[in-house]
Amino acid sequence: MAVSPSYRTFILEQLNRCTSGVRAKSMFGGVGIYGGDLFFALMDDDTLYFKVDEQNRPAFEARGMGPFRPPGYEVTSMNYYEVPTELVEDVDALKPWVDGALAAAARKKKKPRPRKR
């Protein structure tokens, strides 16, 4: 699905108010969001999703937020959960969630990938 230019601009402005070095990259009709070299969020169909792991996923689930599921794929979840709309509109409330997503991305990056033979 597409991301409208106005939504993309709004989200990037909000995220840059929470942390420095946020940048976006178009991908497969959506938008990947980086904080430095960490891929910590994505946008699809004018919806924001943050990276989750076992440490920050419960906060999303407690608010009834679900995982990103790419349309047309058999993937059940990509470890990105929808961000509650009310958080996106309030930078002070959004900041701890941004920090949590960045931390989840950093923890994921530290895990070594198995080598291909």
Secondary structure, DSSP 8 states (H G I E B T S, - for coil): ----HHHHHHHHHHHHHHSSSEEEEEETTEEEEEETTEEEEEEETTEEEEE--TTTHHHHHHTT--B---TT---S--SEEE--HHHHT-HHHHHHHHHHHHHHHHHHHHS------
